[in-house]
Amino acid sequence: MRELFLTSVVPRDDLEPIRATLGGFTMQTGTLSTFRVLFYDCGPEPKPLKNDRFFKQSPHLQLWKDLSDQLARTSYILQVRYLVDINKDFGQGSAMDLNSRAGILRWNDVPDPAKAVPVNSKTKEAETPEQLVTIRRKIDIPGTNLLAALADNGFRFVGEVILDNHVFAKDLAGLVISEVRVLPESPAYPVPTLPAFNTLRYADPRPLTMFNVRMNVNDSQPENVKKGVEELLKVKVELEQLCDFRVVERKLLDTRVVTNNLRAPPGVSEHK
């Protein structure tokens, strides 16, 4: 699978009028979702997933094999995402059993190299509209016991965030406003209990928020990726008065362990 997306950064103070505009554009109120996102790395050396006791009966075994093949080539930082409820999972003082909870294990590759046409190095403006679209491979594996499977294969916890996504659907594209919040320091990680949601601070101290237009495509045929890019660029034209889409540097989305010397979680715009 390939993930395609356009990226813009918008002022947090403008979110309400932006939401209103997107609601009119898509004729819907959108869907609000909150995720607990944990990050794990497998160490400096590439290694496949050798211990399969927690997923060998998974109906998604082929995806586990695909992930193992990628990890045998390069060591990556992976995400594990859990859908959480602001009213039920935060500030209750009760521990969250993440292994019994269904989640998504996500692998993102380094974005595909940009087209040969150069990007203006000073303004980060694209010389062609196609350069605005970031393209990268993705594997999403749903299931339970995801943290147990990672621990069983020597992965190490390196951080977690809370991600709010407000998603509006436009044809096959998702228009996503993402807000990332950080959890307070804790003597135990992952944090055993989540504090009240309104006590969390934004990850970015600047009053800015990420806005993406994104789409997942089956990349078994190159034509699918081309069509996906065309669809995103159509949406871009319709939203040009709302925001300014810019090129995202590949290194900012690099999930390889060797390039993350501080073992810090890579940015989540996501993403998705």
TAURMO-V139843 format. One record per residue. N is the residue number from 0. RES is the residue in one small letter. SS is DSSP state (a for helix, b for strand, c for the rest). PSI is psi in radians with two decimals (* if undefined). D_FIRST is the distance of its C-alpha to the first C-alpha in Angstrom with 2 decimals. Layout:
N_RES_SS_PSI_D_FIRST, N_RES_SS_PSI_D_FIRST
This chain:
0_m_c_2.52_0.00, 1_r_b_2.41_3.78, 2_e_b_2.22_6.70, 3_l_b_2.38_9.85, 4_f_b_2.62_13.27, 5_l_b_2.63_16.99, 6_t_b_2.38_19.36, 7_s_b_2.71_23.00, 8_v_b_2.23_25.57, 9_v_b_2.64_28.19, 10_p_b_2.39_31.51, 11_r_a_-0.55_31.55, 12_d_a_-0.27_34.84, 13_d_a_0.12_33.23, 14_l_a_-0.69_30.69, 15_e_a_-0.86_32.88, 16_p_a_-0.55_33.46, 17_i_a_-0.76_29.79, 18_r_a_-0.71_28.88, 19_a_a_-0.71_31.63, 20_t_a_-0.78_30.39, 21_l_a_-0.61_26.80, 22_g_a_-0.72_28.40, 23_g_a_-0.63_30.43, 24_f_a_-0.66_27.62, 25_t_a_-0.15_25.42, 26_m_c_0.74_28.45, 27_q_c_2.88_27.35, 28_t_c_-0.20_28.11, 29_g_c_2.97_24.54, 30_t_b_2.21_23.34, 31_l_b_2.25_24.39, 32_s_b_2.49_22.59, 33_t_b_2.31_23.60, 34_f_b_2.49_21.65, 35_r_b_2.07_23.08, 36_v_b_2.07_20.71, 37_l_b_2.54_21.75, 38_f_b_2.37_20.85, 39_y_b_2.46_21.37, 40_d_b_2.73_21.59, 41_c_c_0.24_22.18, 42_g_c_2.99_24.99, 43_p_c_-0.36_25.58, 44_e_c_2.34_24.95, 45_p_c_2.48_21.69, 46_k_c_2.44_21.90, 47_p_c_2.98_19.91, 48_l_c_1.74_20.15, 49_k_c_-0.52_23.47, 50_n_c_1.95_24.70, 51_d_c_0.29_22.91, 52_r_c_-0.43_25.68, 53_f_c_-0.08_23.83, 54_f_c_0.10_20.72, 55_k_c_-0.34_21.96, 56_q_c_0.15_22.59, 57_s_c_2.45_19.29, 58_p_c_-0.14_17.76, 59_h_c_0.60_14.39, 60_l_a_-0.61_15.86, 61_q_a_-0.64_13.21, 62_l_a_-0.67_10.78, 63_w_a_-0.70_13.93, 64_k_a_-0.71_14.47, 65_d_a_-0.74_11.15, 66_l_a_-0.75_12.07, 67_s_a_-0.70_15.58, 68_d_a_-0.71_14.83, 69_q_a_-0.73_13.42, 70_l_a_-0.38_16.47, 71_a_a_-0.37_18.76, 72_r_a_-0.73_18.13, 73_t_c_2.51_18.26, 74_s_c_2.33_19.36, 75_y_b_2.83_17.33, 76_i_b_2.21_18.16, 77_l_b_2.76_16.14, 78_q_b_2.56_16.44, 79_v_b_2.14_17.73, 80_r_b_2.33_18.01, 81_y_b_2.27_20.75, 82_l_b_2.22_21.77, 83_v_b_2.80_25.46, 84_d_c_2.15_28.44, 85_i_a_-0.64_30.59, 86_n_a_-0.47_33.71, 87_k_a_-0.49_33.28, 88_d_a_-0.18_31.48, 89_f_b_2.43_33.20, 90_g_c_0.34_36.84, 91_q_c_-0.24_37.70, 92_g_c_0.06_38.65, 93_s_c_2.50_36.92, 94_a_c_2.58_34.50, 95_m_c_2.09_30.91, 96_d_c_1.66_29.86, 97_l_c_-0.51_26.21, 98_n_c_-0.52_25.77, 99_s_c_-0.19_26.93, 100_r_c_2.42_24.77, 101_a_c_2.39_21.31, 102_g_b_-2.99_18.65, 103_i_b_2.16_15.04, 104_l_b_2.15_14.34, 105_r_b_2.30_11.78, 106_w_b_2.24_10.84, 107_n_b_2.32_10.14, 108_d_c_2.97_10.77, 109_v_c_2.41_13.47, 110_p_c_2.59_12.66, 111_d_c_2.55_12.79, 112_p_c_2.55_16.54, 113_a_c_2.86_18.16, 114_k_c_2.89_19.75, 115_a_c_-0.44_23.13, 116_v_c_2.23_25.08, 117_p_c_2.71_26.33, 118_v_c_2.48_26.04, 119_n_c_2.00_29.42, 120_s_c_-0.39_29.86, 121_k_c_-0.74_32.36, 122_t_c_-0.20_30.87, 123_k_c_0.39_27.12, 124_e_c_2.48_27.14, 125_a_c_2.51_24.89, 126_e_c_-0.38_26.75, 127_t_c_2.59_24.25, 128_p_a_-0.59_22.27, 129_e_a_-0.48_18.98, 130_q_a_-0.26_19.54, 131_l_a_-0.32_19.33, 132_v_c_2.05_15.58, 133_t_b_2.35_13.72, 134_i_b_2.23_10.33, 135_r_b_2.68_8.53, 136_r_b_2.62_5.80, 137_k_b_2.48_5.61, 138_i_b_2.16_6.74, 139_d_b_2.17_9.04, 140_i_b_1.94_11.95, 141_p_b_2.70_14.74, 142_g_b_-3.06_18.27, 143_t_c_3.04_21.67, 144_n_c_0.53_23.35, 145_l_a_-0.73_20.45, 146_l_a_-0.64_23.02, 147_a_a_-0.69_25.12, 148_a_a_-0.69_22.42, 149_l_a_-0.77_21.86, 150_a_a_-0.66_25.66, 151_d_a_-0.36_26.14, 152_n_c_0.35_24.13, 153_g_c_0.30_26.00, 154_f_c_2.65_23.73, 155_r_b_2.31_25.80, 156_f_b_2.32_25.68, 157_v_b_-0.04_25.83, 158_g_b_2.96_25.79, 159_e_b_2.71_24.79, 160_v_b_2.94_24.79, 161_i_b_2.23_24.97, 162_l_b_2.16_22.51, 163_d_b_2.20_23.56, 164_n_b_2.24_21.18, 165_h_b_1.93_22.78, 166_v_b_2.23_20.27, 167_f_b_2.37_21.41, 168_a_b_2.31_19.47, 169_k_b_1.79_19.96, 170_d_c_-2.10_18.65, 171_l_c_0.00_14.81, 172_a_b_2.62_14.99, 173_g_b_2.26_16.01, 174_l_b_1.95_18.99, 175_v_b_2.11_19.19, 176_i_b_2.14_22.34, 177_s_b_2.29_21.86, 178_e_b_2.21_24.88, 179_v_b_2.28_24.87, 180_r_b_2.65_27.94, 181_v_b_2.64_29.18, 182_l_c_2.64_31.10, 183_p_c_2.81_34.64, 184_e_c_2.58_35.50, 185_s_c_2.60_36.10, 186_p_c_-0.26_37.85, 187_a_c_2.45_35.09, 188_y_c_2.50_31.32, 189_p_c_2.75_29.14, 190_v_c_2.17_31.63, 191_p_c_-0.65_33.27, 192_t_c_2.48_34.08, 193_l_b_2.32_32.67, 194_p_c_3.06_35.36, 195_a_c_2.41_36.10, 196_f_a_-0.68_33.30, 197_n_a_-0.03_35.79, 198_t_a_-0.13_36.78, 199_l_c_2.53_33.44, 200_r_b_2.73_33.32, 201_y_b_2.53_30.65, 202_a_c_-0.62_28.76, 203_d_c_2.01_29.53, 204_p_c_-0.31_33.33, 205_r_c_2.61_33.07, 206_p_c_1.02_33.17, 207_l_b_2.69_29.72, 208_t_b_2.59_26.51, 209_m_b_2.41_22.92, 210_f_b_2.20_21.68, 211_n_b_2.59_18.16, 212_v_b_2.06_16.82, 213_r_b_2.81_13.09, 214_m_b_2.48_10.39, 215_n_b_2.37_6.81, 216_v_b_2.58_5.85, 217_n_c_2.04_4.87, 218_d_c_0.34_5.31, 219_s_c_-0.41_7.78, 220_q_c_2.20_10.33, 221_p_a_-0.50_11.11, 222_e_a_-0.53_13.04, 223_n_a_-0.70_10.30, 224_v_a_-0.76_9.63, 225_k_a_-0.77_13.43, 226_k_a_-0.66_14.05, 227_g_a_-0.74_11.97, 228_v_a_-0.76_14.07, 229_e_a_-0.70_17.11, 230_e_a_-0.74_16.66, 231_l_a_-0.69_16.43, 232_l_a_-0.48_19.46, 233_k_a_-0.75_21.36, 234_v_a_-0.68_21.06, 235_k_a_-0.79_22.11, 236_v_a_-0.68_25.24, 237_e_a_-0.33_26.20, 238_l_a_0.14_25.92, 239_e_c_-0.49_27.70, 240_q_c_-0.22_30.86, 241_l_c_-0.67_29.22, 242_c_c_2.92_27.50, 243_d_c_1.87_26.96, 244_f_c_2.41_23.44, 245_r_c_2.82_23.38, 246_v_c_2.37_21.44, 247_v_c_2.21_20.03, 248_e_c_2.36_21.04, 249_r_a_-0.65_18.39, 250_k_a_-0.42_20.72, 251_l_a_-0.33_20.70, 252_l_a_0.34_17.03, 253_d_c_2.04_17.48, 254_t_c_0.14_16.70, 255_r_b_2.42_18.43, 256_v_a_-0.69_21.60, 257_v_a_-0.42_23.79, 258_t_a_-0.04_23.40, 259_n_c_1.26_24.11, 260_n_c_-0.53_27.73, 261_l_c_-0.02_28.77, 262_r_c_0.49_26.07, 263_a_c_2.60_25.53, 264_p_c_2.36_22.48, 265_p_c_2.79_20.13, 266_g_c_2.48_20.11, 267_v_c_2.02_18.33, 268_s_c_-0.42_17.95, 269_e_c_-0.49_15.14, 270_h_c_2.82_14.83, 271_k_c_*_13.69
